[in-house]
């Protein structure tokens, strides 16, 4: 096993990293800090410029596109060094003190208040924070949940608004043999406790004069719900369109909750689309979210877009948004990428 020197700009700090160790782990273990999130190459929070050297890299093509790879970017949460390296983390906009302060992610102990089935493969988990008993976060962020009995962490966005500081509400998609979702489904009970780490992630509503388009599928509704509730509480007047795509009627959830948000925020329009099976008399849209966008929103100039859900959905939607006038820099997304044995 080799050990390599990793130089980090703009701080001109050098650390050691083993060849079988991720660069992020080495940075955190040696008392420094760079931004990170999911730790599995899915969110893109830890993206840096690889100035010199070579790394072995994995991660979602959304978090790190082929063009970014060719331009020398890397995700330090999954990158392992193949040689001495120089990284430029200037885009993270950290101060010297923040970099040198070490990992500031908080650990929380939370107790299960209730869990419920929202759809055949979607579960809601509502947790009361015990120690510490409150969390300060931005709508759109997520936490890492520790899988009991293992060292594995799984990332889930918070669905509650930041005003609900004493709880963490998670929406979890059940995956076959998923290590966390299986535990949630078959073992986790009211009163049990979980370890959470966060808040993490940089997804948030940007201040802007532009209208807002939010698109979600599956458990991707979670961060959108948090952002919509936060906007409603703050008296938002910007036009907001929320499009939620599902396969069948039984896969829809929280329609009443969204209607309540629409009543408190008249600038909100909600659109539900079913791609596979429509109940008799279905009043909503049919087809994939791309089909609905093509029919209903041909001109998207002066829009900010927020996308949350399966990577395939996001990959299909982004080119359509750009073609209809959304500037690429005004598209923000959180791709829900399964992490191994999720």
C-alpha positions as CSV (number, residue, x, y, z in Angstrom):
1,X,0.0,0.0,0.0
2,X,1.4,3.4,-1.0
3,X,1.0,6.8,0.6
4,X,0.7,9.9,-1.4
5,X,1.0,13.7,-0.7
6,X,-2.2,15.7,-1.4
7,X,-1.7,19.5,-1.7
8,X,-4.9,21.5,-1.2
9,X,-5.3,25.0,-2.7
10,X,-5.9,27.8,-2.0
11,X,-4.8,26.9,1.5
12,X,-1.4,25.5,0.4
13,X,-1.8,22.7,3.0
14,X,-0.4,19.2,2.4
15,X,-1.8,16.0,3.8
16,X,-1.0,12.3,3.5
17,X,-3.5,9.9,1.9
18,X,-3.2,6.1,1.5
19,X,-3.9,4.5,-1.9
20,X,-6.8,2.6,-0.4
21,X,-8.3,5.7,1.3
22,X,-10.6,8.4,-0.1
23,X,-9.1,11.8,-0.2
24,X,-12.1,13.2,1.8
25,X,-11.5,10.7,4.6
26,X,-7.8,11.6,4.8
27,X,-8.7,15.3,4.9
28,X,-11.2,14.9,7.7
29,X,-9.0,12.4,9.7
30,X,-6.1,15.0,9.6
31,X,-8.3,17.7,11.1
32,X,-9.1,19.7,8.0
33,X,-12.5,20.3,6.3
34,X,-13.8,20.5,2.8
35,X,-17.5,20.5,1.9
36,X,-19.1,17.1,1.4
37,X,-22.5,15.5,1.5
38,X,-23.6,12.0,0.7
39,X,-20.1,10.4,0.7
40,X,-21.1,8.1,-2.1
41,X,-20.5,10.3,-5.2
42,X,-24.1,11.2,-5.7
43,X,-24.6,14.8,-4.6
44,X,-21.5,16.6,-6.0
45,X,-21.0,18.7,-2.9
46,X,-17.3,17.7,-2.7
47,X,-16.3,18.6,-6.3
48,X,-12.8,20.0,-6.7
49,X,-10.4,20.8,-9.5
50,X,-7.6,18.2,-9.9
51,X,-4.7,20.4,-10.9
52,X,-2.0,17.8,-10.8
53,X,-1.8,14.0,-10.3
54,X,-4.2,11.2,-11.0
55,X,-7.0,9.6,-9.0
56,X,-9.3,6.5,-9.3
57,X,-12.8,8.0,-9.4
58,X,-16.3,6.8,-9.2
59,X,-19.6,8.6,-8.8
60,X,-22.8,9.6,-10.6
61,X,-22.6,11.1,-14.1
62,X,-24.9,13.8,-12.8
63,X,-22.6,14.7,-9.9
64,X,-19.6,14.5,-12.2
65,X,-20.3,14.7,-15.9
66,X,-18.0,13.2,-18.5
67,X,-17.0,16.7,-19.6
68,X,-16.1,17.7,-16.0
69,X,-14.0,14.5,-15.7
70,X,-12.2,15.4,-18.9
71,X,-11.6,18.9,-17.5
72,X,-10.0,17.5,-14.4
73,X,-12.7,17.7,-11.7
74,X,-13.0,15.1,-9.0
75,X,-15.3,14.0,-6.2
76,X,-13.1,13.7,-3.2
77,X,-15.6,11.5,-1.3
78,X,-14.9,8.6,-3.7
79,X,-11.6,9.6,-5.3
80,X,-8.5,7.6,-4.3
81,X,-5.0,8.8,-5.2
82,X,-2.9,7.1,-7.8
83,X,-0.1,9.6,-7.3
84,X,0.8,12.7,-5.5
85,X,-1.9,15.3,-6.2
86,X,-2.7,19.0,-6.1
87,X,-6.4,19.9,-5.6
88,X,-8.0,23.4,-6.0
89,X,-11.0,23.8,-3.7
90,X,-11.4,27.6,-4.3
91,X,-15.0,27.1,-5.7
92,X,-16.1,25.9,-2.2
93,X,-15.5,29.4,-0.9
94,X,-14.2,28.3,2.4
95,X,-12.1,30.6,4.7
96,X,-8.8,29.6,6.1
97,X,-10.5,29.2,9.5
98,X,-13.2,27.0,8.1
99,X,-10.8,24.8,6.3
100,X,-8.6,24.4,9.4
101,X,-11.5,23.9,11.9
102,X,-12.1,20.3,11.0
103,X,-15.4,18.6,10.3
104,X,-18.2,20.7,11.7
105,X,-21.0,18.3,10.8
106,X,-23.2,17.7,13.9
107,X,-24.2,14.3,15.3
108,X,-27.8,14.0,16.5
109,X,-29.6,11.3,18.5
110,X,-33.2,11.1,17.3
111,X,-36.2,9.0,18.5
112,X,-38.9,7.6,16.2
113,X,-42.2,9.3,16.8
114,X,-44.0,7.5,14.0
115,X,-43.6,5.9,10.6
116,X,-46.2,5.3,8.0
117,X,-46.7,4.0,4.4
118,X,-47.3,6.8,1.9
119,X,-47.2,4.5,-1.2
120,X,-46.4,0.9,-1.8
121,X,-42.6,1.6,-1.8
122,X,-42.5,5.0,0.0
123,X,-42.3,5.4,3.8
124,X,-42.5,8.5,6.0
125,X,-40.2,8.5,9.1
126,X,-40.8,11.3,11.6
127,X,-38.1,11.7,14.2
128,X,-37.9,13.8,17.4
129,X,-34.4,15.1,18.1
130,X,-33.2,14.1,21.5
131,X,-29.5,15.2,21.8
132,X,-29.1,18.0,20.8
133,X,-32.9,18.6,20.7
134,X,-32.9,21.0,17.7
135,X,-31.3,21.5,14.3
136,X,-30.6,24.5,12.2
137,X,-30.8,23.8,8.5
138,X,-31.7,25.3,5.1
139,X,-34.7,23.9,3.2
140,X,-33.4,21.4,0.7
141,X,-30.6,20.0,2.8
142,X,-30.2,16.4,3.9
143,X,-28.9,14.3,6.8
144,X,-26.9,11.0,6.8
145,X,-28.7,8.3,8.8
146,X,-26.5,5.6,10.5
147,X,-27.8,2.1,9.8
148,X,-28.1,0.4,13.2
149,X,-25.7,-2.4,13.7
150,X,-23.4,-1.3,10.9
151,X,-21.0,1.5,10.0
152,X,-23.0,2.4,6.9
153,X,-24.6,5.8,6.4
154,X,-27.5,6.7,4.1
155,X,-28.4,10.2,2.9
156,X,-32.0,11.4,3.1
157,X,-33.4,14.8,2.5
158,X,-35.5,16.5,5.2
159,X,-39.1,17.1,4.3
160,X,-40.0,19.3,7.2
161,X,-39.4,23.1,7.0
162,X,-36.6,24.7,8.9
163,X,-39.1,26.2,11.3
164,X,-39.7,22.7,12.7
165,X,-36.3,22.6,14.4
166,X,-37.0,19.8,16.9
167,X,-37.8,17.1,14.3
168,X,-36.4,15.5,11.2
169,X,-38.9,14.2,8.7
170,X,-37.6,11.7,6.1
171,X,-39.2,10.1,3.0
172,X,-37.6,6.8,2.3
173,X,-38.0,4.7,-0.9
174,X,-37.9,1.0,-0.1
175,X,-35.3,-0.8,-2.2
176,X,-35.0,-4.6,-2.6
177,X,-32.6,-5.8,0.1
178,X,-31.8,-2.2,1.0
179,X,-29.8,-2.1,4.2
180,X,-31.5,1.0,5.6
181,X,-34.9,0.6,4.0
182,X,-35.1,-3.1,5.1
183,X,-34.3,-2.1,8.7
184,X,-36.9,0.6,8.5
185,X,-39.6,-1.7,7.1
186,X,-39.1,-4.8,9.3
187,X,-37.2,-3.7,12.5
188,X,-37.5,0.0,13.3
189,X,-40.2,0.7,15.9
190,X,-41.7,3.8,17.5
191,X,-39.4,4.8,20.4
192,X,-36.3,3.4,18.8
193,X,-33.4,5.7,18.3
194,X,-31.2,6.6,15.3
195,X,-28.0,8.5,14.8
196,X,-28.1,11.3,12.3
197,X,-25.3,13.5,10.9
198,X,-25.8,16.9,9.2
199,X,-27.2,19.1,7.9
200,X,-25.5,18.5,4.6
201,X,-25.9,19.6,1.0
202,X,-26.1,22.9,-0.9
203,X,-29.6,22.6,-2.5
204,X,-31.7,25.6,-1.6
205,X,-34.0,28.2,-3.1
206,X,-31.9,31.0,-4.6
207,X,-32.9,34.6,-4.2
208,X,-34.1,35.7,-7.6
209,X,-36.8,37.6,-9.5
210,X,-37.4,34.5,-11.7
211,X,-40.3,32.1,-11.4
212,X,-39.7,28.7,-9.8
213,X,-40.2,25.3,-11.5
214,X,-39.8,22.3,-9.1
215,X,-39.9,18.7,-10.5
216,X,-39.8,15.6,-8.4
217,X,-40.4,11.9,-8.6
218,X,-40.5,9.2,-5.9
219,X,-39.0,10.2,-2.6
220,X,-37.6,13.3,-4.3
221,X,-40.6,15.1,-3.1
222,X,-38.9,15.5,0.4
223,X,-36.6,18.5,-0.2
224,X,-39.2,20.2,-2.5
225,X,-41.8,19.9,0.3
226,X,-39.4,21.6,2.7
227,X,-38.6,24.4,0.3
228,X,-42.3,25.0,-0.5
229,X,-43.3,25.1,3.1
230,X,-40.5,27.5,3.9
231,X,-41.5,29.7,1.0
232,X,-45.1,29.7,2.1
233,X,-44.1,30.6,5.7
234,X,-42.1,33.5,4.4
235,X,-45.0,34.9,2.3
236,X,-43.5,34.1,-1.1
237,X,-45.2,35.8,-4.1
238,X,-42.9,34.4,-6.8
239,X,-44.8,32.1,-9.2
240,X,-44.1,28.5,-8.3
241,X,-45.0,25.4,-10.3
242,X,-44.5,22.0,-8.8
243,X,-44.7,18.9,-11.1
244,X,-44.7,15.5,-9.5
245,X,-44.4,12.4,-11.6
246,X,-45.4,8.9,-10.6
247,X,-46.3,5.6,-12.4
248,X,-49.7,4.8,-10.9
249,X,-52.3,6.5,-8.8
250,X,-51.2,4.5,-5.7
251,X,-47.8,6.0,-6.1
252,X,-49.1,9.5,-5.4
253,X,-48.9,10.9,-1.9
254,X,-49.2,14.1,0.2
255,X,-51.7,15.6,-2.2
256,X,-53.7,17.0,0.7
257,X,-50.5,18.5,2.2
258,X,-49.7,20.1,-1.1
259,X,-53.2,21.4,-1.4
260,X,-52.8,23.0,2.0
261,X,-49.6,24.7,0.9
262,X,-51.4,25.9,-2.2
263,X,-54.1,27.5,-0.1
264,X,-51.5,29.3,2.0
265,X,-49.4,30.3,-1.0
266,X,-51.7,31.3,-3.9
267,X,-48.7,31.6,-6.3
268,X,-48.2,27.8,-6.1
269,X,-49.5,25.6,-8.9
270,X,-49.3,21.8,-8.4
271,X,-49.3,19.3,-11.3
272,X,-49.5,15.5,-10.9
273,X,-48.7,13.2,-13.7
274,X,-49.1,9.4,-14.1
275,X,-47.0,7.6,-16.7
276,X,-48.4,4.0,-16.5
277,X,-51.8,3.6,-14.9
278,X,-54.5,6.2,-14.6
279,X,-57.5,5.6,-12.3
280,X,-60.9,6.0,-14.0
281,X,-61.7,9.7,-14.2
282,X,-58.1,10.7,-13.5
283,X,-58.1,14.6,-13.6
284,X,-54.4,15.1,-13.7
285,X,-51.7,14.8,-16.5
286,X,-50.6,11.6,-18.2
287,X,-47.1,10.6,-19.4
288,X,-43.6,11.2,-18.2
289,X,-42.7,14.5,-16.7
290,X,-40.9,15.4,-19.9
291,X,-44.2,14.8,-21.8
292,X,-46.0,17.1,-19.5
293,X,-43.4,19.8,-19.7
294,X,-43.5,19.6,-23.5
295,X,-47.3,20.1,-23.5
296,X,-47.8,22.6,-20.8
297,X,-44.6,24.7,-20.5
298,X,-43.1,25.4,-24.0
299,X,-41.4,28.7,-22.8
300,X,-39.3,28.5,-19.6
301,X,-37.3,31.7,-20.0
302,X,-36.8,33.5,-16.7
303,X,-37.3,30.3,-14.6
304,X,-35.2,28.7,-11.9
305,X,-35.5,24.9,-11.9
306,X,-35.2,22.6,-8.9
307,X,-35.1,18.8,-9.7
308,X,-35.1,16.0,-7.1
309,X,-35.5,12.3,-7.7
310,X,-34.2,9.4,-9.7
311,X,-31.1,10.2,-11.8
312,X,-32.7,9.0,-15.0
313,X,-35.5,11.5,-14.6
314,X,-33.1,14.4,-14.0
315,X,-30.9,13.4,-16.9
316,X,-34.0,13.4,-19.2
317,X,-35.4,16.7,-17.9
318,X,-32.3,18.9,-18.0
319,X,-31.9,19.1,-21.8
320,X,-35.6,19.8,-22.2
321,X,-35.3,22.7,-19.7
322,X,-32.3,24.2,-21.5
323,X,-34.1,23.9,-24.9
324,X,-37.1,25.8,-23.5
325,X,-35.0,28.6,-22.1
326,X,-33.8,27.8,-18.6
327,X,-30.2,28.8,-18.3
328,X,-28.0,25.9,-17.3
329,X,-26.6,27.8,-14.3
330,X,-30.2,28.2,-13.0
331,X,-30.9,24.5,-12.8
332,X,-30.3,23.0,-9.4
333,X,-30.8,19.3,-8.7
334,X,-30.4,16.5,-6.1
335,X,-30.1,13.2,-7.8
336,X,-31.2,10.3,-5.6
337,X,-28.5,7.7,-6.5
338,X,-28.7,4.4,-4.7
339,X,-25.5,3.7,-2.7
340,X,-24.5,0.1,-3.1
341,X,-26.6,-2.0,-0.7
342,X,-28.9,1.0,0.1
